[in-house]
């Protein structure tokens, strides 16, 4: 008997303990579920009461996440598929398919404060997010495109402060100076205020272009030397927009771009490429160093109205730029016209402009990458037609009839693009 109890007694006892524990767990789960369902109805009232109740020392209560927190997040972006054909004098023609994908997240922290994060395809070129369909279905790189804080302080209506890697805050009427893919890094202060039909626009910006810390990026005495001098860009803009009615406006503005530490320093982005600017290469090396500083003055104007013949909106635009440092090859301009705005399904728009950029008018590393092959030292025509196949789905056809290397003999340049873009 003693032997049987030693073997069977513990087993029976263990089974009883197990049944008891299971019963307790089931009862606890049922009670907890009932309490949770009952408490769910009380969350809004309890949360409101907790928010209104005075805080106590050592109070560690956690409030539930607001049920509408998703309303504070905004996700958007686009995907573009491009077919492209390029002809350049003295070079073989090129056909290729390209793509671009961008994704942005805006998080509203409060009514006047938000944080923005963006991702985009790209290989590091600040003026292009395109990726060529190539390399046997290889994965395409994704890089940080935006990361900034946008603050609109309530004590100063019309004032805006951006800090970080941001959407380009510069006032522009076209892409003569800036490619639309460029996202500057630094601080931007903007101010807008209306005085009846007139709006005042003022911007002040400080951008960190290139940090140098004991790098061989300065030319001195015909040889590269170590330097700690950073390249920065300081920008000021002032403009006025007159809007006498809902269908017409006039914009007049001026800009000053002051690059610090350019002459004698290695070319930006890719130290072996000048993007059309005047450079020198010490000792016959592949590295290029800027020959001039860039102190750029800009004047711009825009006229928007409704065409009396068609009833469609029309926009006339243009700007002129000049770099104050070099004595020649230092100016540029653009003039264009746009008919209609393609926004809803089955709407269209047509845009035409003519532009010219001499070698040292602006910094070539940040200009449009499509026109005459990118950079400066070119001139030509651009025609674009847009048709909305559906809401947020656009078909664009663009033709560039350009001439590159205009500081020399000039070379013919032709580019044809067809884009399919979906926005969300």
C-alpha positions in Angstrom: 0.0 0.0 0.0 2.8 2.3 0.9 4.5 1.6 -2.4 1.2 2.2 -4.4 0.6 5.5 -2.6 4.1 6.7 -3.4 3.5 6.2 -7.1 -0.2 6.9 -7.6 -0.8 9.5 -4.8 1.4 12.2 -6.3 -0.1 11.7 -9.7 -3.7 12.1 -8.4 -2.6 15.1 -6.4 -0.9 16.7 -9.5 -4.0 16.2 -11.6 -6.2 17.8 -9.0 -3.7 20.8 -8.8 -3.7 21.1 -12.5 -7.5 21.1 -12.7 -7.7 23.7 -10.0 -5.1 25.9 -11.8 -6.9 25.6 -15.1 -10.2 26.5 -13.5 -8.7 29.5 -11.9 -7.1 30.7 -15.2 -10.4 30.3 -17.1 -12.3 32.1 -14.4 -9.7 34.9 -14.3 -9.7 35.2 -18.1 -13.5 35.4 -18.3 -13.6 38.0 -15.5 -10.8 40.0 -17.2 -12.5 39.9 -20.6 -15.8 41.1 -19.0 -14.0 43.9 -17.2 -12.1 44.9 -20.3 -15.4 45.1 -22.3 -17.0 47.1 -19.6 -14.0 49.4 -19.2 -13.8 50.0 -23.0 -17.0 52.0 -22.8 -15.6 54.0 -19.9 -12.3 54.9 -21.7 -13.4 58.2 -23.2 -15.0 59.4 -19.9 -12.2 58.1 -17.8 -9.6 59.6 -20.1 -11.4 63.0 -20.1 -11.7 62.8 -16.3 -8.0 61.9 -15.9 -7.0 64.8 -18.2 -9.1 67.2 -16.1 -8.1 65.9 -12.7 -5.3 67.8 -11.0 -1.9 66.0 -11.2 -0.6 64.4 -8.0 3.0 64.0 -7.0 4.2 60.6 -8.0 1.1 59.9 -10.2 2.2 57.4 -12.9 -1.2 56.9 -14.6 -0.9 56.3 -18.4 -3.7 57.8 -20.5 -5.0 55.7 -23.4 -3.9 56.8 -26.9 -6.6 59.1 -28.4 -8.9 57.3 -30.7 -8.3 59.8 -33.5 -4.4 59.7 -33.4 -4.4 58.5 -37.0 -6.0 61.8 -38.1 -2.7 63.5 -37.2 -0.8 61.4 -39.7 -0.8 62.2 -43.4 0.8 59.8 -45.9 1.3 60.7 -49.5 3.7 60.2 -52.3 4.0 59.2 -56.0 5.3 56.6 -58.4 6.6 57.6 -61.8 7.5 55.4 -64.8 9.5 57.1 -67.6 10.5 56.1 -71.1 13.4 58.3 -72.4 15.3 58.7 -75.6 18.3 61.0 -75.8 20.4 62.2 -78.8 23.6 64.1 -78.1 26.0 65.3 -80.8 29.2 63.2 -81.0 27.7 60.6 -78.6 25.6 57.5 -79.3 21.8 57.8 -78.8 20.4 56.2 -75.7 17.1 54.6 -74.9 16.2 53.7 -71.3 13.3 53.1 -68.9 13.5 54.9 -65.5 11.4 55.0 -62.3 11.0 57.1 -59.3 9.2 56.4 -56.1 8.6 58.8 -53.2 6.9 58.4 -49.8 6.2 61.2 -47.3 4.8 61.1 -43.8 3.6 64.3 -42.1 2.9 64.0 -38.4 0.9 66.8 -36.8 2.3 67.2 -33.3 0.0 70.2 -32.6 -2.1 72.6 -34.5 1.0 74.6 -35.5 3.8 72.1 -35.3 4.6 69.0 -37.4 7.4 66.7 -38.3 8.0 65.4 -41.8 9.9 62.3 -42.9 10.3 61.3 -46.6 12.0 58.5 -48.5 12.8 58.4 -52.2 14.6 56.3 -54.7 18.1 57.6 -55.7 21.8 57.1 -55.7 22.8 60.2 -53.8 22.5 62.8 -56.6 20.8 65.8 -54.9 19.1 66.8 -58.2 17.6 63.4 -59.2 15.5 60.6 -57.7 15.4 58.6 -60.9 16.6 55.0 -61.1 17.3 53.3 -64.4 15.7 49.9 -65.0 19.0 47.9 -65.3 21.3 45.4 -63.6 19.1 42.3 -64.0 16.2 43.2 -61.8 18.5 44.4 -59.0 17.1 46.2 -55.9 16.9 49.9 -56.2 18.3 52.1 -53.4 16.0 54.1 -51.1 17.4 57.1 -49.3 16.3 59.7 -46.8 14.7 62.5 -48.8 13.1 64.6 -46.1 13.5 65.0 -42.3 12.5 68.3 -40.9 10.4 70.1 -38.3 7.8 72.7 -39.5 6.8 75.2 -36.8 4.2 78.0 -37.3 4.4 79.9 -34.0 1.0 81.2 -32.9 2.4 84.4 -31.4 3.4 85.6 -35.0 0.8 84.8 -37.6 2.3 84.3 -41.1 5.7 83.2 -39.7 7.1 79.8 -40.5 10.3 78.0 -39.4 11.7 74.9 -41.0 14.7 73.0 -39.7 16.3 69.9 -41.1 16.3 68.4 -44.6 13.3 70.0 -46.1 11.2 70.7 -49.2 12.8 73.6 -51.0 11.5 76.7 -49.3 12.9 79.1 -51.9 10.3 81.2 -53.8 10.6 80.1 -57.5 8.6 80.5 -60.6 10.5 77.9 -62.6 13.4 75.4 -62.3 16.2 77.6 -63.8 18.2 77.6 -60.5 16.8 74.6 -58.6 15.9 71.1 -59.9 12.6 70.2 -58.3 14.1 67.1 -56.6 16.6 69.2 -54.5 15.8 69.1 -50.8 18.1 71.6 -49.0 19.5 71.1 -45.4 19.6 73.7 -42.8 17.2 76.5 -41.5 14.5 78.4 -43.3 12.5 81.3 -42.0 9.5 82.5 -44.0 6.9 85.2 -43.6 3.7 86.0 -45.4 1.2 88.7 -44.6 -1.7 90.2 -46.6 -2.4 93.9 -47.0 -5.7 93.8 -48.8 -5.1 92.4 -52.3 -1.3 92.5 -51.8 0.6 89.8 -50.1 4.1 90.4 -48.7 6.5 87.4 -49.0 9.9 87.3 -47.2 12.3 84.4 -46.8 15.7 84.0 -45.0 17.6 80.8 -45.2 20.9 79.3 -44.1 21.8 75.9 -45.7 24.8 73.6 -44.9 26.0 72.5 -48.3 29.3 70.7 -47.5 31.1 70.1 -44.2 34.8 69.8 -44.5 37.0 68.5 -41.6 40.6 68.0 -42.4 39.9 66.9 -46.0 42.0 67.5 -49.1 39.4 69.7 -50.8 41.2 73.1 -51.1 43.6 74.1 -53.9 46.5 76.2 -52.8 49.6 76.8 -54.8 48.6 74.4 -57.5 48.1 71.5 -55.1 45.3 70.1 -52.9 45.6 71.1 -49.3 43.8 70.1 -46.1 40.9 72.4 -45.0 38.2 72.7 -42.4 36.3 75.4 -44.2 32.6 74.5 -44.7 30.6 75.5 -47.7 27.3 77.2 -46.7 24.6 79.0 -48.6 22.8 82.1 -47.3 19.7 83.2 -49.1 17.3 86.2 -48.8 14.1 86.8 -50.8 11.5 89.5 -50.9 8.4 89.5 -53.0 5.0 91.0 -53.5 1.9 89.2 -54.9 -1.0 91.3 -56.1 -4.3 89.5 -56.5 -7.1 91.8 -57.6 -9.6 89.0 -58.1 -9.8 85.1 -57.9 -8.7 84.6 -61.5 -5.7 86.9 -61.8 -2.5 87.7 -59.9 0.9 89.4 -60.4 4.1 88.3 -58.6 7.3 90.3 -58.5 10.2 89.1 -56.3 14.0 89.2 -55.9 16.6 86.8 -54.4 20.2 86.9 -53.4 22.2 83.6 -53.0 25.5 83.9 -51.2 27.7 80.7 -51.3 30.5 80.7 -48.8 33.8 79.0 -49.6 33.5 77.9 -53.3 36.4 79.4 -55.2 39.4 77.1 -54.8 37.4 74.3 -53.2 36.5 70.9 -54.7 33.4 70.7 -56.8 30.2 69.7 -55.0 28.4 66.3 -55.2 31.0 64.6 -57.4 34.5 66.1 -57.0 35.4 65.0 -60.5 32.4 66.7 -62.3 31.9 70.5 -62.8 28.3 70.3 -64.0 29.2 73.1 -66.5 30.9 75.5 -64.0 34.4 76.8 -64.6 37.0 74.6 -62.7 40.7 73.7 -62.7 42.4 70.4 -62.0 45.8 70.6 -60.2 48.5 68.4 -61.6 46.3 67.0 -64.3 44.2 65.0 -61.7 40.6 64.1 -62.2 39.5 66.3 -59.2 38.0 69.6 -60.1 38.1 72.9 -58.1 35.9 75.9 -58.6 37.4 78.9 -60.2 34.9 81.4 -58.9 32.7 82.3 -56.0 28.9 82.4 -56.5 27.1 85.6 -55.4 23.9 85.3 -57.4 21.2 87.9 -57.8 17.8 87.0 -59.2 14.7 88.8 -60.3 11.5 86.9 -61.1 8.0 87.7 -62.2 4.7 85.8 -62.8 1.4 86.8 -64.3 -1.7 84.6 -63.9 -5.0 85.3 -65.6 -7.9 83.7 -67.5 -7.7 83.7 -71.3 -10.7 85.7 -72.6 -10.9 83.5 -75.7 -10.9 80.0 -74.1 -11.8 80.8 -70.5 -8.7 78.7 -69.4 -6.1 79.8 -66.9 -2.9 81.1 -68.3 0.4 81.7 -66.5 3.3 83.8 -67.9 6.6 83.4 -66.0 10.2 84.3 -66.2 13.4 85.1 -64.2 16.9 86.5 -64.7 20.0 85.6 -62.8 23.6 87.0 -62.6 26.6 85.9 -60.6 28.5 89.0 -59.4 31.9 87.3 -59.1 33.1 86.4 -62.7 33.4 89.0 -65.4 31.8 86.9 -68.1 29.7 83.8 -68.8 27.8 84.8 -65.6 24.1 85.3 -66.5 21.0 83.3 -67.3 17.3 83.6 -67.9 14.1 81.7 -68.5 10.8 82.8 -70.1 7.7 80.6 -70.4 3.9 80.2 -70.7 1.6 77.6 -69.3 -2.0 76.9 -70.5 -4.6 75.4 -68.1 -4.1 73.3 -65.0 -4.4 69.5 -65.2 -5.9 68.3 -61.9 -9.1 66.3 -62.5 -9.7 63.4 -64.9 -9.8 64.3 -68.6 -8.1 67.7 -68.1 -4.9 68.9 -69.8 -2.1 71.4 -69.5 0.6 72.6 -71.9 3.8 74.4 -70.9 6.5 76.0 -73.0 9.7 77.8 -72.0 13.0 78.9 -73.3 16.1 79.1 -71.1 19.8 80.0 -71.2 22.4 79.5 -68.5 26.0 80.6 -69.0 28.8 78.6 -67.4 29.0 80.4 -64.0 25.5 82.0 -63.7 24.5 79.5 -61.0 25.9 76.4 -59.2 25.5 73.6 -61.8 25.2 70.8 -59.3 21.7 71.8 -58.3 20.1 72.7 -61.7 17.7 70.6 -63.7 19.3 67.3 -64.8 17.2 66.9 -67.9 17.8 70.2 -69.7 20.9 69.9 -72.1 22.1 67.0 -70.0 22.2 68.9 -66.7 24.2 71.7 -65.1 24.9 75.1 -66.8 26.5 76.1 -70.1 23.4 75.5 -72.2 20.3 76.9 -73.9 17.1 75.6 -75.4 13.4 75.0 -75.6 11.2 72.8 -73.5 7.7 71.7 -74.3 5.5 69.6 -72.0 2.0 68.3 -72.4 0.0 66.8 -69.5 -3.2 64.8 -69.7 -5.0 63.4 -66.6 -6.1 59.8 -67.5 -7.9 59.6 -64.2 -7.8 61.4 -60.9 -4.2 61.4 -59.6 -3.0 59.5 -62.7 -1.1 61.7 -65.2 0.5 61.2 -68.6 3.2 63.7 -69.5 5.1 64.0 -72.8 8.2 66.3 -72.7 10.5 67.4 -75.5 13.9 69.2 -75.0 15.5 70.9 -78.0 18.7 72.2 -76.6 22.3 73.2 -77.2 25.0 72.3 -74.7 28.6 73.7 -74.3 27.5 77.1 -75.5 30.7 78.7 -74.1 32.5 76.9 -76.9 31.3 75.7 -80.3 28.0 74.3 -78.9 26.6 70.8 -79.3 23.1 69.7 -80.3 21.1 68.0 -77.6 17.7 66.3 -77.9 15.7 64.5 -75.2 12.2 63.0 -75.4 10.3 61.7 -72.3 7.0 60.0 -71.7 6.0 59.8 -68.0 3.1 57.9 -66.3 2.7 59.3 -62.7 0.4 58.0 -60.0 0.0 60.2 -56.9 -1.6 59.2 -53.5 
